[in-house]
């Protein structure tokens, strides 16, 4: 995957992806959460190279936590909150 982030609009898309191994999901999300992906002058937002838009680091961390708790497929309420945030600007 040369531009892995270009395939995903939100971290929960990574967490719920049916064909990615858990280790790959964890690596992608950890990279997305890193300070290296921080948006200049907006430290709470992350946009790794190739990503279409920035997302809150809290959403990335929640997706990582969902992998730990086995809730990657059951995180609709968090994903709904993220969709509302995106529609508000």
C-alpha contacts under 8 A as a table, 3 or more apart, distances in Angstrom:
res1	aa1	res2	aa2	distance
1	X	4	X	5.24
3	X	6	X	5.70
3	X	7	X	7.71
3	X	49	X	7.49
3	X	50	X	5.62
4	X	7	X	5.96
4	X	8	X	7.60
4	X	28	X	7.90
4	X	50	X	7.35
5	X	8	X	5.38
5	X	9	X	7.71
5	X	48	X	6.93
5	X	49	X	7.14
5	X	50	X	5.50
5	X	51	X	4.77
5	X	52	X	7.79
6	X	9	X	7.47
6	X	50	X	4.94
6	X	51	X	4.72
6	X	52	X	6.11
7	X	51	X	7.79
8	X	11	X	7.12
8	X	13	X	6.03
8	X	14	X	6.70
8	X	51	X	7.25
9	X	13	X	7.08
9	X	51	X	7.20
9	X	52	X	6.56
9	X	53	X	6.98
10	X	13	X	5.50
10	X	14	X	7.30
10	X	55	X	7.02
11	X	14	X	5.26
11	X	15	X	6.47
11	X	29	X	6.77
11	X	59	X	6.73
11	X	60	X	5.36
11	X	63	X	5.92
12	X	15	X	4.73
12	X	16	X	5.94
12	X	59	X	7.94
12	X	60	X	7.69
12	X	63	X	5.39
12	X	72	X	7.05
12	X	75	X	7.82
12	X	79	X	6.96
13	X	16	X	5.31
13	X	17	X	5.88
14	X	17	X	5.21
14	X	20	X	7.93
14	X	25	X	5.97
14	X	28	X	7.71
14	X	29	X	7.46
15	X	25	X	6.05
15	X	63	X	5.93
15	X	64	X	7.27
15	X	66	X	7.38
15	X	67	X	6.56
15	X	72	X	5.36
15	X	73	X	7.74
16	X	72	X	5.22
16	X	73	X	5.48
17	X	20	X	5.86
20	X	24	X	6.18
20	X	25	X	6.30
21	X	24	X	5.27
21	X	25	X	6.35
22	X	25	X	5.05
22	X	26	X	6.08
22	X	67	X	7.59
23	X	26	X	5.07
23	X	27	X	6.12
24	X	27	X	5.05
24	X	28	X	6.12
25	X	28	X	5.24
25	X	29	X	6.11
26	X	29	X	5.21
26	X	30	X	5.90
26	X	64	X	6.63
26	X	67	X	7.76
27	X	30	X	5.14
27	X	31	X	6.14
28	X	31	X	5.25
28	X	32	X	6.15
29	X	32	X	4.87
29	X	33	X	6.09
29	X	60	X	6.35
29	X	61	X	7.83
29	X	63	X	7.55
29	X	64	X	6.45
30	X	33	X	5.07
30	X	34	X	6.23
30	X	64	X	7.64
31	X	34	X	5.18
31	X	36	X	7.91
31	X	37	X	7.38
31	X	48	X	7.82
32	X	37	X	5.95
32	X	46	X	6.57
32	X	47	X	7.08
32	X	48	X	5.82
32	X	60	X	6.99
33	X	37	X	6.77
33	X	38	X	7.90
33	X	46	X	6.63
33	X	57	X	5.94
33	X	60	X	5.93
33	X	61	X	6.87
34	X	37	X	5.66
34	X	38	X	7.07
35	X	38	X	5.00
35	X	46	X	7.93
36	X	48	X	7.69
37	X	46	X	5.16
37	X	47	X	5.26
37	X	48	X	4.56
37	X	49	X	7.47
38	X	42	X	7.17
38	X	43	X	5.69
38	X	44	X	7.30
38	X	45	X	5.83
38	X	46	X	4.46
38	X	47	X	6.22
38	X	48	X	7.57
39	X	42	X	5.24
39	X	43	X	6.09
39	X	44	X	7.85
39	X	45	X	5.64
39	X	46	X	5.53
39	X	47	X	6.14
39	X	54	X	7.45
40	X	43	X	6.79
42	X	45	X	5.68
43	X	46	X	7.59
44	X	56	X	5.73
44	X	57	X	5.56
44	X	58	X	7.64
45	X	54	X	5.99
45	X	55	X	5.43
45	X	56	X	4.39
45	X	57	X	5.38
46	X	54	X	5.24
46	X	55	X	5.43
46	X	56	X	6.08
46	X	57	X	5.77
47	X	51	X	5.88
47	X	52	X	7.85
47	X	53	X	6.26
47	X	54	X	4.43
47	X	55	X	6.64
48	X	51	X	5.57
48	X	54	X	8.00
51	X	54	X	7.32
55	X	59	X	6.96
55	X	60	X	7.63
56	X	59	X	5.42
56	X	60	X	6.88
57	X	60	X	5.01
57	X	61	X	6.21
58	X	61	X	5.09
58	X	62	X	6.04
59	X	62	X	4.98
59	X	63	X	6.19
59	X	78	X	7.82
59	X	82	X	7.50
60	X	63	X	5.16
60	X	64	X	6.38
61	X	64	X	5.00
61	X	65	X	6.18
62	X	65	X	4.97
62	X	66	X	6.12
63	X	66	X	5.01
63	X	67	X	6.64
63	X	72	X	6.96
64	X	67	X	5.33
64	X	68	X	6.81
65	X	68	X	5.07
65	X	69	X	6.33
66	X	69	X	5.11
66	X	70	X	5.73
66	X	71	X	4.72
66	X	72	X	4.89
66	X	75	X	7.41
67	X	70	X	5.12
67	X	71	X	6.35
67	X	72	X	5.64
68	X	71	X	7.79
69	X	72	X	7.93
70	X	73	X	7.80
71	X	74	X	4.85
71	X	75	X	6.11
72	X	75	X	5.90
73	X	76	X	7.71
75	X	78	X	5.58
75	X	79	X	6.35
76	X	79	X	5.04
76	X	80	X	5.93
77	X	80	X	5.09
77	X	81	X	6.27
78	X	81	X	5.07
78	X	82	X	6.33
79	X	82	X	5.02
79	X	83	X	6.23
80	X	83	X	5.05
80	X	84	X	6.25
81	X	84	X	5.13
81	X	85	X	6.28
82	X	85	X	5.02
82	X	86	X	6.26
83	X	86	X	5.11
83	X	87	X	6.26
84	X	87	X	5.18
84	X	88	X	6.30
85	X	88	X	5.23
85	X	89	X	6.68
86	X	89	X	5.37
